[in-house]
């Protein structure tokens, strides 16, 4: 559609986490969605839509940690499809709290070893920037509303 | 019936909480197998809580689930309090009710408006609503925002609420905000009644005899009561575990449960089937026509039940807030530093059970029973019934796959499953 040509193509992605940031984003939407929809097209957000389009993104918002090989491949795919990649929340920025296994004692690590092997986990849970280039970050657990709006709107104009 | 072989794979089910896949195998026109795979990566909360000071654990387990974090927070706090003999004040219990209501309003609204309504309206996303129906988007956002603002007022935030703590709340309610919030809750009430009517008129039907289980609370406040089932069981919260059996689900980072040896369902439909008399009087007055539906064994009425729970949460919150009189209180203190206890509440998706052991102020053990995990066995049986019905319906094979995909996703969404939650505490370790 012609009216969509100038709209930014935005995707919201969840790696391993509690999805608290994307849920909180739907609360930020309560006040901002209608205004933002004039400037963006939400092309990937599994919480909101089924038909998804991964290609030619302008902005990718990514929450969670990279805990498995599958997470890593997905993040690399997102990176290759987007101009701007934003780490959304503390997990994406620093691998905690969702990568809490990194802080375990040797005994605890031994306890979870079998599970890690069975499900293709990486030796350590990683923050996004340990895997791909990250263009911007929004701190908070969940994301701070004020910083989210300020950061995200930079990329909508 | 047309004989055909079909392998249907749905990868990354959308409009649910968390990640799940569904595989269906049909041979010679007959269903052979249904596999619902919870694809969430485990984050090892069992291990993470061990050895932590009890006061820090509620905020830690809040991170199990973004959408129902308040339910985990509240159930964990209750478990700590039962374990250490903390007696929360009357005002604390009232603030917890308001906190749970704020969760129900925004969580059910997200599910009904964003996840289910698109199926009912034949569109992919609520964002795709045609111009004439766009007011539903605005109503969705306003109802959610009322819940969100109630969370902020009472508990500090809707996700990982900072004020709710062991023994009480760390901040008092700002009295100047109460009239604003009461008027916001009242303002969205007509939208909620409209939502109830939409799901009352929804023609979807799937009936299969099953057992419904819920904590029956005297004021429908989701916090304290006896656990009852439509089969007639009456159980104390602390004894719930003795009635459950763990069921291993192949290929999943999650496991399911049976109650007294059979599949069962927890959640809004179970609560309405067992306890509709306890709803707020204003809800009973204005939703009388819709409440005649219950008890119901049509699983799709879970959506209607959720919409009715939004109305109740709103009505009871207005009453509690209007009564006012909130005062500053010190937190209730523990009488001991070691012990074992159970906290159980009704989370949006059903009974949430925490069994905790504390040694000298540090958590030694934690076991959880998650609502979605309890529903997985029942859900699998319902998907089987839907697939068998579709196979026997005589549609041509090329249409059959599409029909099964659509119907299976619809029934999964009716359960409002939360895979983030379901993937935790899968290993049942009773060694102390």
HADDOCK unambig.tbl for C-alpha pairs under 7 A between the chains (distance, minus, plus):
assign (segid A and resid 16 and name CA) (segid B and resid 41 and name CA) 6.04 0.50 0.50
assign (segid A and resid 18 and name CA) (segid B and resid 63 and name CA) 6.03 0.50 0.50
assign (segid A and resid 18 and name CA) (segid B and resid 64 and name CA) 5.64 0.50 0.50
assign (segid A and resid 18 and name CA) (segid B and resid 65 and name CA) 4.57 0.50 0.50
assign (segid A and resid 18 and name CA) (segid B and resid 66 and name CA) 4.91 0.50 0.50
assign (segid A and resid 18 and name CA) (segid B and resid 420 and name CA) 5.84 0.50 0.50
assign (segid A and resid 19 and name CA) (segid B and resid 65 and name CA) 6.92 0.50 0.50
assign (segid A and resid 19 and name CA) (segid B and resid 66 and name CA) 5.12 0.50 0.50
assign (segid A and resid 20 and name CA) (segid B and resid 65 and name CA) 6.71 0.50 0.50
assign (segid A and resid 20 and name CA) (segid B and resid 66 and name CA) 3.42 0.50 0.50
assign (segid A and resid 20 and name CA) (segid B and resid 67 and name CA) 6.23 0.50 0.50
assign (segid A and resid 20 and name CA) (segid B and resid 159 and name CA) 6.56 0.50 0.50
assign (segid A and resid 23 and name CA) (segid B and resid 66 and name CA) 6.31 0.50 0.50
assign (segid A and resid 23 and name CA) (segid B and resid 67 and name CA) 6.00 0.50 0.50
assign (segid A and resid 24 and name CA) (segid B and resid 159 and name CA) 6.60 0.50 0.50
assign (segid A and resid 27 and name CA) (segid B and resid 145 and name CA) 6.78 0.50 0.50
assign (segid A and resid 27 and name CA) (segid B and resid 148 and name CA) 6.92 0.50 0.50
assign (segid A and resid 30 and name CA) (segid B and resid 141 and name CA) 4.54 0.50 0.50
assign (segid A and resid 30 and name CA) (segid B and resid 142 and name CA) 6.57 0.50 0.50
assign (segid A and resid 30 and name CA) (segid B and resid 144 and name CA) 6.92 0.50 0.50
assign (segid A and resid 30 and name CA) (segid B and resid 145 and name CA) 5.73 0.50 0.50
assign (segid A and resid 46 and name CA) (segid B and resid 14 and name CA) 4.84 0.50 0.50
assign (segid A and resid 46 and name CA) (segid B and resid 15 and name CA) 5.82 0.50 0.50
assign (segid A and resid 47 and name CA) (segid B and resid 14 and name CA) 6.03 0.50 0.50
assign (segid A and resid 47 and name CA) (segid B and resid 15 and name CA) 4.36 0.50 0.50
assign (segid A and resid 47 and name CA) (segid B and resid 16 and name CA) 6.16 0.50 0.50
assign (segid A and resid 47 and name CA) (segid B and resid 17 and name CA) 6.96 0.50 0.50
assign (segid A and resid 48 and name CA) (segid B and resid 15 and name CA) 5.57 0.50 0.50
assign (segid A and resid 48 and name CA) (segid B and resid 114 and name CA) 5.93 0.50 0.50
assign (segid A and resid 48 and name CA) (segid B and resid 115 and name CA) 6.64 0.50 0.50
assign (segid A and resid 48 and name CA) (segid B and resid 125 and name CA) 6.00 0.50 0.50
assign (segid A and resid 49 and name CA) (segid B and resid 14 and name CA) 6.41 0.50 0.50
assign (segid A and resid 49 and name CA) (segid B and resid 15 and name CA) 6.28 0.50 0.50
assign (segid A and resid 49 and name CA) (segid B and resid 124 and name CA) 5.85 0.50 0.50
assign (segid A and resid 49 and name CA) (segid B and resid 125 and name CA) 4.94 0.50 0.50
assign (segid A and resid 50 and name CA) (segid B and resid 14 and name CA) 5.18 0.50 0.50
assign (segid A and resid 50 and name CA) (segid B and resid 124 and name CA) 6.21 0.50 0.50
assign (segid A and resid 51 and name CA) (segid B and resid 124 and name CA) 6.72 0.50 0.50
assign (segid A and resid 98 and name CA) (segid B and resid 43 and name CA) 6.14 0.50 0.50
assign (segid A and resid 99 and name CA) (segid B and resid 43 and name CA) 6.91 0.50 0.50
assign (segid A and resid 101 and name CA) (segid B and resid 44 and name CA) 6.84 0.50 0.50
assign (segid A and resid 108 and name CA) (segid B and resid 47 and name CA) 6.56 0.50 0.50
assign (segid A and resid 142 and name CA) (segid B and resid 159 and name CA) 6.72 0.50 0.50
